[in-house]
Amino acid sequence: MITMYTTSWCGDCKRSKAFLDEKGVDYDEVDIEKDARAAKFVEKVNHGNRSVPTIVFDDGSTLVEPTNEELEKKLGLS
């Protein structure tokens, strides 16, 4: 399962969620403003920055603030 770390105010988060929804890709969403452990995880992954969306894939890889094209390529979608 894909996990997407987001905030409520993030425009890139909304775009990424809309893209995944449109493509029928299941994901868990974690709001880092409501989950302190998630916020610390995002900071660790992003070397101290709270960059969102941070998306973690089943294979353990991450994409940070990806474009739709980057998501499409990572997921093998067309």
C-alpha positions, 0 to 999 in steps of 0.5 A: 500500500502506498502511504502519502504524507500530506497537509490540508493546505498543500496544493501539490498534495491535492493534485497528487491525490486527485491523480491517484484517485483518477488512476484508481490507485489505492493509498493511505493518507497521513496528515502530518499536522495531525500526527507528530510521528508522521511529521518526524518521519517526513522530516527524517526522510527529507533531511529536516524539511517537512516537504509534502507530499512525501509518498512512500511505496511498497518497495520502500522508495519515496517520491517527494513533491512528484509531478503527475508524470513522475507518479505515472512512471513510478507506478507503471501507468500510461 
